[in-house]
Amino acid sequence: MGVKMPVSLFRQSAVSVEKLGRIEIAKQALNFSAAHFTIFSATEREDLHGHNWQVECELTSPIDGNGLIFDYSLIKKAVKEICDELDEKTILPEQSPHLSIEQDGDYVVGVYGNERIPFLPRDVITLPIANASVEELSYYVLDRVLNHPDIKDQDIRDMTIKVSSSPGQNGSATFTRDS
């Protein structure tokens, strides 16, 4: 009786194809609790309120000879760092055409029309965004992750960051590397 050899389900090809892998990271720990208000116009904004925001990441990168993309725990670590910075803060947009941010004595003050909204500095984070919305926050997180020192030199072909303010309500931002 002969020895049975395993049969490959993949045909050998004369053409070498780069193997790309896509991973999705949606861990419960990648979240933050923060207050915000969305600004719709010079005369309409939401009341200040909070959410338990959730962050997810999907990315494509080459699979190495070990059958893995790079150590994607680096992504989890970077996203967690960003979430921790935003946690338990009120988010104010620095680039809003309708809100200005001032320092007034011991307070950070959001000025919206004729409203002055004071906050203690320890309770606020100002971000280089136009609005404290899921759309803007997803781009903010994407930029921060892609420029993180542990990630910026990785061979990431594309990445999507989703920021959710509640289940079923999210914004996303995508980076795709030009070939």
Phi and psi restraints in degrees (value plus and minus 20) as a CYANA .aco file:
   2 GLY   PHI    -105.2   -65.2
   2 GLY   PSI     144.5   184.5
   3 VAL   PHI    -105.4   -65.4
   3 VAL   PSI     110.6   150.6
   4 LYS   PHI    -102.9   -62.9
   4 LYS   PSI     110.3   150.3
   5 MET   PHI    -117.8   -77.8
   5 MET   PSI     123.1   163.1
   6 PRO   PHI     -83.1   -43.1
   6 PRO   PSI     123.3   163.3
   7 VAL   PHI    -123.3   -83.3
   7 VAL   PSI     109.6   149.6
   8 SER   PHI     -98.3   -58.3
   8 SER   PSI     115.3   155.3
   9 LEU   PHI    -104.1   -64.1
   9 LEU   PSI     -29.9    10.1
  10 PHE   PHI    -123.7   -83.7
  10 PHE   PSI     111.7   151.7
  11 ARG   PHI     -98.3   -58.3
  11 ARG   PSI     118.1   158.1
  12 GLN   PHI     -88.9   -48.9
  12 GLN   PSI     117.8   157.8
  13 SER   PHI    -141.8  -101.8
  13 SER   PSI     124.4   164.4
  14 ALA   PHI     -94.2   -54.2
  14 ALA   PSI     -38.3     1.7
  15 VAL   PHI    -116.0   -76.0
  15 VAL   PSI     107.0   147.0
  16 SER   PHI    -103.7   -63.7
  16 SER   PSI     106.4   146.4
  17 VAL   PHI    -133.9   -93.9
  17 VAL   PSI     110.8   150.8
  18 GLU   PHI     -89.9   -49.9
  18 GLU   PSI     110.6   150.6
  19 LYS   PHI    -109.6   -69.6
  19 LYS   PSI     102.8   142.8
  20 LEU   PHI    -132.3   -92.3
  20 LEU   PSI     123.8   163.8
  21 GLY   PHI    -140.1  -100.1
  21 GLY   PSI     129.2   169.2
  22 ARG   PHI    -141.3  -101.3
  22 ARG   PSI     108.5   148.5
  23 ILE   PHI    -140.6  -100.6
  23 ILE   PSI     134.3   174.3
  24 GLU   PHI    -145.0  -105.0
  24 GLU   PSI     110.1   150.1
  25 ILE   PHI    -139.0   -99.0
  25 ILE   PSI      92.3   132.3
  26 ALA   PHI    -158.3  -118.3
  26 ALA   PSI      50.2    90.2
  27 LYS   PHI    -109.6   -69.6
  27 LYS   PSI     122.9   162.9
  28 GLN   PHI     -79.7   -39.7
  28 GLN   PSI     -49.7    -9.7
  29 ALA   PHI     -93.3   -53.3
  29 ALA   PSI     -30.8     9.2
  30 LEU   PHI    -110.4   -70.4
  30 LEU   PSI      55.8    95.8
  31 ASN   PHI    -171.1  -131.1
  31 ASN   PSI     148.0   188.0
  32 PHE   PHI    -173.7  -133.7
  32 PHE   PSI     132.1   172.1
  33 SER   PHI    -126.6   -86.6
  33 SER   PSI     103.2   143.2
  34 ALA   PHI    -170.8  -130.8
  34 ALA   PSI     132.7   172.7
  35 ALA   PHI    -116.5   -76.5
  35 ALA   PSI     135.3   175.3
  36 HIS   PHI    -186.4  -146.4
  36 HIS   PSI     154.1   194.1
  37 PHE   PHI    -166.1  -126.1
  37 PHE   PSI     113.1   153.1
  38 THR   PHI    -103.4   -63.4
  38 THR   PSI     116.0   156.0
  39 ILE   PHI    -123.6   -83.6
  39 ILE   PSI      99.9   139.9
  40 PHE   PHI    -113.2   -73.2
  40 PHE   PSI     -49.7    -9.7
  41 SER   PHI    -186.0  -146.0
  41 SER   PSI    -195.1  -155.1
  42 ALA   PHI     -88.6   -48.6
  42 ALA   PSI     -34.3     5.7
  43 THR   PHI    -144.1  -104.1
  43 THR   PSI     -20.5    19.5
  44 GLU   PHI    -157.3  -117.3
  44 GLU   PSI     105.2   145.2
  45 ARG   PHI    -164.5  -124.5
  45 ARG   PSI     141.6   181.6
  46 GLU   PHI     -95.3   -55.3
  46 GLU   PSI     140.8   180.8
  47 ASP   PHI     -91.1   -51.1
  47 ASP   PSI     133.6   173.6
  48 LEU   PHI     -80.8   -40.8
  48 LEU   PSI     109.0   149.0
  49 HIS   PHI    -174.9  -134.9
  49 HIS   PSI     154.1   194.1
  50 GLY   PHI    -146.5  -106.5
  50 GLY   PSI     144.4   184.4
  51 HIS   PHI    -159.7  -119.7
  51 HIS   PSI     140.0   180.0
  52 ASN   PHI    -120.4   -80.4
  52 ASN   PSI      73.9   113.9
  53 TRP   PHI     -96.7   -56.7
  53 TRP   PSI     124.8   164.8
  54 GLN   PHI    -142.3  -102.3
  54 GLN   PSI     120.3   160.3
  55 VAL   PHI    -140.2  -100.2
  55 VAL   PSI     114.7   154.7
  56 GLU   PHI    -147.8  -107.8
  56 GLU   PSI     133.9   173.9
  57 CYS   PHI    -156.6  -116.6
  57 CYS   PSI     115.9   155.9
  58 GLU   PHI    -145.9  -105.9
  58 GLU   PSI     118.8   158.8
  59 LEU   PHI    -169.6  -129.6
  59 LEU   PSI     136.7   176.7
  60 THR   PHI    -139.7   -99.7
  60 THR   PSI     114.3   154.3
  61 SER   PHI    -174.4  -134.4
  61 SER   PSI     136.4   176.4
  62 PRO   PHI     -81.6   -41.6
  62 PRO   PSI     124.6   164.6
  63 ILE   PHI    -108.8   -68.8
  63 ILE   PSI     108.7   148.7
  64 ASP   PHI    -102.5   -62.5
  64 ASP   PSI     159.4   199.4
  65 GLY   PHI     -83.2   -43.2
  65 GLY   PSI     -35.7     4.3
  66 ASN   PHI    -109.9   -69.9
  66 ASN   PSI     -18.8    21.2
  67 GLY   PHI      61.8   101.8
  67 GLY   PSI      -0.8    39.2
  68 LEU   PHI    -151.4  -111.4
  68 LEU   PSI     134.2   174.2
  69 ILE   PHI     -99.5   -59.5
  69 ILE   PSI    -194.4  -154.4
  70 PHE   PHI     -77.4   -37.4
  70 PHE   PSI     153.2   193.2
  71 ASP   PHI     -85.9   -45.9
  71 ASP   PSI      75.1   115.1
  72 TYR   PHI     -97.8   -57.8
  72 TYR   PSI     -17.9    22.1
  73 SER   PHI     -84.7   -44.7
  73 SER   PSI     -40.8    -0.8
  74 LEU   PHI     -82.6   -42.6
  74 LEU   PSI     -57.2   -17.2
  75 ILE   PHI     -85.9   -45.9
  75 ILE   PSI     -67.4   -27.4
  76 LYS   PHI     -78.5   -38.5
  76 LYS   PSI     -62.4   -22.4
  77 LYS   PHI     -83.8   -43.8
  77 LYS   PSI     -65.2   -25.2
  78 ALA   PHI     -84.7   -44.7
  78 ALA   PSI     -65.0   -25.0
  79 VAL   PHI     -84.3   -44.3
  79 VAL   PSI     -60.9   -20.9
  80 LYS   PHI     -82.3   -42.3
  80 LYS   PSI     -60.3   -20.3
  81 GLU   PHI     -80.1   -40.1
  81 GLU   PSI     -63.4   -23.4
  82 ILE   PHI     -85.8   -45.8
  82 ILE   PSI     -64.6   -24.6
  83 CYS   PHI     -79.6   -39.6
  83 CYS   PSI     -61.8   -21.8
  84 ASP   PHI     -83.2   -43.2
  84 ASP   PSI     -55.5   -15.5
  85 GLU   PHI     -86.1   -46.1
  85 GLU   PSI     -53.5   -13.5
  86 LEU   PHI    -107.9   -67.9
  86 LEU   PSI     -37.4     2.6
  87 ASP   PHI     -83.8   -43.8
  87 ASP   PSI     113.7   153.7
  88 GLU   PHI      40.4    80.4
  88 GLU   PSI      17.2    57.2
  89 LYS   PHI    -142.6  -102.6
  89 LYS   PSI     143.7   183.7
  90 THR   PHI    -120.1   -80.1
  90 THR   PSI     105.7   145.7
  91 ILE   PHI    -111.7   -71.7
  91 ILE   PSI     103.9   143.9
  92 LEU   PHI    -138.8   -98.8
  92 LEU   PSI     114.1   154.1
  93 PRO   PHI    -104.8   -64.8
  93 PRO   PSI     104.0   144.0
  94 GLU   PHI     -94.1   -54.1
  94 GLU   PSI     -43.6    -3.6
  95 GLN   PHI    -128.0   -88.0
  95 GLN   PSI      -0.2    39.8
  96 SER   PHI     -89.6   -49.6
  96 SER   PSI     116.1   156.1
  97 PRO   PHI     -94.8   -54.8
  97 PRO   PSI     -29.6    10.4
  98 HIS   PHI    -137.3   -97.3
  98 HIS   PSI     -25.7    14.3
  99 LEU   PHI    -148.3  -108.3
  99 LEU   PSI     112.5   152.5
 100 SER   PHI    -135.4   -95.4
 100 SER   PSI     134.0   174.0
 101 ILE   PHI    -139.0   -99.0
 101 ILE   PSI     106.4   146.4
 102 GLU   PHI    -146.1  -106.1
 102 GLU   PSI     136.3   176.3
 103 GLN   PHI    -118.7   -78.7
 103 GLN   PSI     106.4   146.4
 104 ASP   PHI    -152.0  -112.0
 104 ASP   PSI      74.8   114.8
 105 GLY   PHI      42.2    82.2
 105 GLY   PSI    -140.4  -100.4
 106 ASP   PHI    -110.7   -70.7
 106 ASP   PSI      -7.8    32.2
 107 TYR   PHI    -144.6  -104.6
 107 TYR   PSI     129.4   169.4
 108 VAL   PHI    -115.6   -75.6
 108 VAL   PSI     108.1   148.1
 109 VAL   PHI    -140.1  -100.1
 109 VAL   PSI     105.3   145.3
 110 GLY   PHI    -107.8   -67.8
 110 GLY   PSI     106.7   146.7
 111 VAL   PHI    -130.9   -90.9
 111 VAL   PSI      97.0   137.0
 112 TYR   PHI    -148.4  -108.4
 112 TYR   PSI      89.1   129.1
 113 GLY   PHI      38.6    78.6
 113 GLY   PSI    -143.0  -103.0
 114 ASN   PHI    -119.0   -79.0
 114 ASN   PSI      -8.7    31.3
 115 GLU   PHI    -113.6   -73.6
 115 GLU   PSI     117.3   157.3
 116 ARG   PHI    -136.7   -96.7
 116 ARG   PSI      98.8   138.8
 117 ILE   PHI    -134.0   -94.0
 117 ILE   PSI      80.5   120.5
 118 PRO   PHI    -106.4   -66.4
 118 PRO   PSI     125.8   165.8
 119 PHE   PHI    -159.0  -119.0
 119 PHE   PSI     129.7   169.7
 120 LEU   PHI     -92.6   -52.6
 120 LEU   PSI     119.0   159.0
 121 PRO   PHI     -73.7   -33.7
 121 PRO   PSI     -55.5   -15.5
 122 ARG   PHI     -88.8   -48.8
 122 ARG   PSI     -36.1     3.9
 123 ASP   PHI    -117.7   -77.7
 123 ASP   PSI     -20.7    19.3
 124 VAL   PHI    -143.0  -103.0
 124 VAL   PSI     125.6   165.6
 125 ILE   PHI    -150.3  -110.3
 125 ILE   PSI     109.2   149.2
 126 THR   PHI    -120.7   -80.7
 126 THR   PSI     118.0   158.0
 127 LEU   PHI    -144.5  -104.5
 127 LEU   PSI     131.0   171.0
 128 PRO   PHI     -98.6   -58.6
 128 PRO   PSI      43.0    83.0
 129 ILE   PHI    -150.9  -110.9
 129 ILE   PSI     144.1   184.1
 130 ALA   PHI    -109.0   -69.0
 130 ALA   PSI     -40.9    -0.9
 131 ASN   PHI    -177.4  -137.4
 131 ASN   PSI     131.7   171.7
 132 ALA   PHI    -108.8   -68.8
 132 ALA   PSI      46.7    86.7
 133 SER   PHI    -137.7   -97.7
 133 SER   PSI     142.8   182.8
 134 VAL   PHI     -81.1   -41.1
 134 VAL   PSI     -53.5   -13.5
 135 GLU   PHI     -83.7   -43.7
 135 GLU   PSI     -69.9   -29.9
 136 GLU   PHI     -90.0   -50.0
 136 GLU   PSI     -59.9   -19.9
 137 LEU   PHI     -84.3   -44.3
 137 LEU   PSI     -54.5   -14.5
 138 SER   PHI     -85.4   -45.4
 138 SER   PSI     -60.5   -20.5
 139 TYR   PHI     -87.7   -47.7
 139 TYR   PSI     -58.3   -18.3
 140 TYR   PHI     -80.3   -40.3
 140 TYR   PSI     -69.5   -29.5
 141 VAL   PHI     -85.1   -45.1
 141 VAL   PSI     -62.0   -22.0
 142 LEU   PHI     -77.5   -37.5
 142 LEU   PSI     -68.4   -28.4
 143 ASP   PHI     -81.1   -41.1
 143 ASP   PSI     -65.0   -25.0
 144 ARG   PHI     -82.1   -42.1
 144 ARG   PSI     -62.8   -22.8
 145 VAL   PHI     -86.1   -46.1
 145 VAL   PSI     -67.9   -27.9
 146 LEU   PHI     -83.1   -43.1
 146 LEU   PSI     -47.8    -7.8
 147 ASN   PHI    -119.1   -79.1
 147 ASN   PSI     -14.3    25.7
 148 HIS   PHI     -84.3   -44.3
 148 HIS   PSI     117.0   157.0
 149 PRO   PHI     -75.5   -35.5
 149 PRO   PSI     -51.4   -11.4
 150 ASP   PHI    -101.7   -61.7
 150 ASP   PSI     -29.8    10.2
 151 ILE   PHI    -139.5   -99.5
 151 ILE   PSI     -48.5    -8.5
 152 LYS   PHI     -78.8   -38.8
 152 LYS   PSI     -44.2    -4.2
 153 ASP   PHI    -118.4   -78.4
 153 ASP   PSI     -14.7    25.3
 154 GLN   PHI     -97.3   -57.3
 154 GLN   PSI     134.5   174.5
 155 ASP   PHI    -106.4   -66.4
 155 ASP   PSI      50.0    90.0
 156 ILE   PHI    -110.2   -70.2
 156 ILE   PSI     102.9   142.9
 157 ARG   PHI    -105.9   -65.9
 157 ARG   PSI     -60.4   -20.4
 158 ASP   PHI    -173.6  -133.6
 158 ASP   PSI     135.9   175.9
 159 MET   PHI    -168.1  -128.1
 159 MET   PSI     117.7   157.7
 160 THR   PHI    -143.3  -103.3
 160 THR   PSI     110.6   150.6
 161 ILE   PHI    -130.9   -90.9
 161 ILE   PSI     111.5   151.5
 162 LYS   PHI    -134.8   -94.8
 162 LYS   PSI     114.0   154.0
 163 VAL   PHI    -140.6  -100.6
 163 VAL   PSI     104.3   144.3
 164 SER   PHI    -132.9   -92.9
 164 SER   PSI     114.0   154.0
 165 SER   PHI    -115.0   -75.0
 165 SER   PSI     -34.3     5.7
 166 SER   PHI    -188.1  -148.1
 166 SER   PSI     141.6   181.6
 167 PRO   PHI     -75.6   -35.6
 167 PRO   PSI     109.7   149.7
 168 GLY   PHI      63.9   103.9
 168 GLY   PSI     -17.0    23.0
 169 GLN   PHI    -151.6  -111.6
 169 GLN   PSI      81.0   121.0
 170 ASN   PHI    -162.6  -122.6
 170 ASN   PSI     142.9   182.9
 171 GLY   PHI    -138.2   -98.2
 171 GLY   PSI     136.6   176.6
 172 SER   PHI    -160.8  -120.8
 172 SER   PSI     135.0   175.0
 173 ALA   PHI    -155.4  -115.4
 173 ALA   PSI     120.9   160.9
 174 THR   PHI    -148.1  -108.1
 174 THR   PSI     115.9   155.9
 175 PHE   PHI    -129.2   -89.2
 175 PHE   PSI     114.1   154.1
 176 THR   PHI    -150.8  -110.8
 176 THR   PSI     103.7   143.7
 177 ARG   PHI     -93.1   -53.1
 177 ARG   PSI     113.3   153.3
 178 ASP   PHI     -90.3   -50.3
 178 ASP   PSI     119.6   159.6
